[in-house]
Amino acid sequence: MTIRELIQMTRANLKWPVRVLRGGQGLEVYSDPEHQVHTLYYPECGSPTVIEVLRNLGHATLAETCSPVFGGALIEDCQEHQGTLASVFRVTSLWFTQRWLIGVAPVEAKLDLAMRLSKSDYQTDRFYLALLVAEGIHCLGRDLRRGDRGQVDAYLSVPPEEPTLEAYTRLANLLLAPSGLHAALTEEGSWAISKIHTWK
């Protein structure tokens, strides 16, 4: 089955409708559990690759089958740490979605991962770099010695084959801990952040 056919099948298997909007900086998805709709934000310029589209439909699939958090995180007002929180929640979801992607398109997903690893450098977002290294170790069996080892070990300590809300929360908090932050999901479905300590 081709990637385009997998995209069609994955989209057809979703219970919530998918709408596509232009306006993102890169391809992103947000799954709205209140209105039960998935929104794919395409970049203003250019077109995403088919593997990127399939990966984002994977986020939507996990949002429906596991927890809405896999389709995007809502964060209560926390301007001081907004960049860190956005990065952590994005890579946490990606850790599980990459494993889903390898399950449905193993050859193409591994080739895509190998390509992304070859293009990454130390200018890459530190959470994303550690994610790539952990994926390279877990999915490709590579012995990689890049990235923050503590973060890499945090990913590897949470099996991506088990995409649950508990696993998501555990990984997010392992990645947030060095920043002195802790995330907890509210009854309204957004993440409340508390400061647990300050590193000096």
N, C-alpha and C positions, 0 to 999 in steps of 0.2 A: 504494500500500500504506500502511495506517495505521501509526502508531507501535506500537500494540498488536499488529498483525500482524507487524511487524518484530521485536518482542520475542519473540513465539512462534517465529518462524523462527530468530532468532539463538540462542535457548535450545536449540531442537531441533538446531541444527548443532554445538553443543558436544559434545565427546566425554566430558567429565567431568560427573557429576551436579551439580546446583545445589541447595543447601539454603538456606532462608531462616530467619534468626533475628532476634528483636527484641533491641535492646540498644545499638545504635550511637547516636552523637550526630547523625549524618546518615547518609544511605545510603552504605555502603562495601562493598567486595568484597575478599575474601582468597582467592586461588587457592593451594591446597596441592598442590605437585607430588609430594610424598611419598605422600600418600593419594589424589591425583588427584580432588579435589573442590573446587568453588567454593562459598564461603559468602557470601551477601548479608546484611549486617547492616542491618536496617531500624531507623529511629529509634524510641525508646520511644513517642513521641507523634506523631500525624499520619501521613501517608502521602507517600512521595516522588512526584514527577511522573513521568509515563511516559517523558519524555526522560531523566530521571535514571536510571531503571531501565535503559533502553537503553544509556546511556553506560557504566554499570557492567558490563553484559553485554559491552560492547566491551572493557573491561579484561580480562574473562575470555577473550574471543576471542583477544586479543593474547597473553595468558598461555599459551594452548595453541599458537598458531601461530608466535609469535616467541620469547618467553622468559617463564618464570614471574614475572620481576620486574615485568612489567606488571600483574600481579594482586596486588601487595602486596609490600613489602620487609621482610625480616627483618634486624634490625640487631643486631650483637654488642654486648654491654654497653658503653654509652657514655652514662651518665646526664647528664653535664655538657652534652652538646649534643643531647639527645634531641629537644627541640622543633624545632630547626633541621633535624635529619636527617629527622624525620617530615614536615615541610613540604616539604623539597626532594624527597624521593622521591615524595610525593603529586603535586606539580605536574609533576615530570618525566614520570610516567606519563600525567597528564592532557594534556600537550602532544601526545602521540602519539594518545591515545584520542579527543581532540576532532577530529582530522583523520579518524580512522576514522568517527566519528559523522557528519561532514559528507559522507563518501563514501556512507553508507547512507541518510541522511535530510537532504539538504542544506537544504531550506527550513526545516524545524523546528529543525535544529541552529543555523542562522544566526540565526533569530529568538530562540532561547534565549540564544545568545551576546550578541546585542544587548541583551537584557533584563538579563543579568548585568552587562554593562558599564555600563548606565545606573544600576544600583543600587550599584555599587562606589564606595568612597571611600577616603580615606587611612587609615581605621581598619582596612581590610582587611589581612589578612596580606600582608606585603611581597612574598613569593614569588608568592602567588596574584594580587596586583594586577598584577605584572609579567607573569605568565602571561596574564591577561585582555587586557592592552594588546598583547602580542605576537600573541595570537589575533585581536584586532581588526585589527591591521595585516596579518597573513598571510591570514586567512580572509575578512575583510570589506573589505579595502583602505582602511581608515580611517587617517588621519594623526593618531595619538594622541600626546599629549605628557604622559603621566602615568607614574607608576611609576619605578623605578630604571632608568635608561637602560642601564647595564651589564648588568643582568639581562635586560632586554628584548632587547638585542642577543645575549645568550647563547642565548636561545630561537631567535631568528631565524637564528642561525648553524648550527642543527642541523635539517635538513629533517624535518618531522613525517611526511612521506609514506614515510619509510624507518624503520619501527619495529624496529630491531635492538638486541641487547644492547649492541653497541659504541656506537651512537648514544645510547642511554639512559645508559650510563656516562659518555660524554663530556659530555652536558648536565648530569647531576647534579654532575659535578666542576667544571664551569664555574660553576654556581650556588653550590657549596660553597667555592670558592677564596677569596673575600673573608673567609670565616670561618676561614681557615687549616686547612681540613680536606680530606682526600682519601679517596674511597671505592673499595674494591676488593672484588670478589666472591670469596668463599672457595670451596673445592671443595665445601663443605657447602651452598652456596647462600644464605649470609647475607652481609651487607655488613660488612666490617671497615673501621674508620675509623682513619686515622692523622692526626696533626697535622703539617702541612708547614711552617708558619711562624706567627708571631703578628704581627698588625697592632698598631702602637702609635699 
